[in-house]
């Protein structure tokens, strides 16, 4: 019997009766997931989760993918949620399968990414008796969860079904609001765990007497939850503009989370009109625009003399903290007044005090930009010129014509962002440890992709390939993952997922034979056991056998010719199929060049532009520059 169309919000028309209680509840779960906004379900196969896998696969609004292991499946869902902003789900069977979700749960919690965990469970009679795959799953993830629900065994009553539909909707909404994060729905099932009919187990009266409980509503979730910001947007905008106008040396920091296109445009306008430099994290989305954007802050602020002259009296940060440790340390030493704007209440690792506004960023910045006077503030000319001169000077040393030897990863980053600049539909996912820091250092403003993502909630190196695959699969965009060799080996099984999905993802792996970032730590010189204990040499000569084993195209680059790198990256992207580009680096040589580059910045002073330190202008360090009214310009 085909489903007949019905008006949105009306009960579903009758359909064939479900074969057994497990399939009834699984169908209701899949229907409400889809109606509440979930589109991606990553499935790790198992027996106990069979009813849910079958039901999700049959739900037209859900896009399901199957994964070899639960950790990769969870990171795939996380990447999908990060790229789309929608809650995504991961489905597992019971036992240790559930425990494998923990790394992605931690990242979801700290990165504020909406993730729905669907964990199948054994019925009560199989717990506490040494039955296989029966572990304690109740709140197994502890305080990392935003919400938890234990569904109980399937019941064929209208009251139980209505309660279950509402439960699913509540959890999906809890994953996305008020603060996004992971939620868990634990669902025990008894046999049969497949569509075998059990005559009389699902009463026909249920369909006749309460079709809403049986089928839910056509076109909407069983429970619809809407939230809105009730704050005074105009007052916040006036207050923000007032702080920027009154401050003598303000800076804006765009943190490590993608801003919406509207927020990027408005922030660029606000910074231009107020004459404020924007220190843009590579994942903020601002690097593609050159308006008031400073991207060499990590290098510039290594010069103590220049860092002193650039000390701000106000820092306004949008979103979570930036990648650059140097930038955070500079803010901590400068002790400026601080304002942090993040709809989910981002923290402050500098412990600088100040204000936190838990308000949406785009409408706030749009309103403030509209209130600002057109044209740059002439009082800020010297302040902006100091940053602009520093940026120009730094970009010479960070560019292809640098007088200082650069690590080979510099050429790779420049070639990558230049190639992606010509592909506005492509996204970039970057791994933690060294790759995200190299992206921060060598990506100049005015070029590069418009969308860049990183798992910077807990900053782990696991699940990165799966996350990038999830982002590409859910967004429908081609993408590039820039990742280290150890990170790729942590998630190597996801290469099979890439091959099976045919995802248009280019994996650019920096092959330096181990953990390159450890070479920058003092421990490298403090022990003769550095290599085995920290550098973690894996001994893999080439990634070609791995790529070929999974049916993926492979290319290998060893030089620093940016034009050649760009052509190779572009050719692999144009194929629209998963591929691996291996960029071979001498780890010791790269570390030595990196040290020389940083040393050059640390010993060289500021450009000659004159800008008085704060104390010389009568502004004590940490002075409060608040005010809700906009000061008139002279």
Protein Blocks (a to p, Z undefined) as FASTA:
>chain_A
ZZddddehiacddddddfbfklmmmmmmmmmmmmnopabdcddddfklmmmmmmmmmmmk
bccdddfbfklmmmmmmmmmmmnopacdddddehjllmmmmmmmmmmmmnopacdddddd
ddfklgoklpahiacfehklmmmpmbdcdebjadddfklmmmmmmmmmmmmmmmmocbgc
dddddddddddfbfbdcehkacfklmmmmmmlmnopehiafbdcddddfbdfklmmmmmm
mmmmmpmbdcdddddbdddfklmmmmmmmmmmnopacdddfklopmmpcghpafklmmmm
mpmklmmmmpcfbdcdehjddfblmlmmmmmmnopadddddfklpacfkongpadddddf
klmmmmmmmmpcghidfklmmmmmmmmmmmmmmmmmmmmklcbdcdfklmmmmmmmmmmm
mmmkbccdddehjlmmmmmmmmcghiajfbdcddfknopaehklmmmmmmmmmnopacdd
dddfklmmmmmmmmmmmmmnopacddddddehiafklmmpmklmmpcklmmmmnopghia
bfklmmmmnopacdddfbfcfklmmmmmmmmmmnopacdddddddfklmmmmmmmmmmmm
mmpccdfbdcddfklnopaehiacbdfbdcddZZ
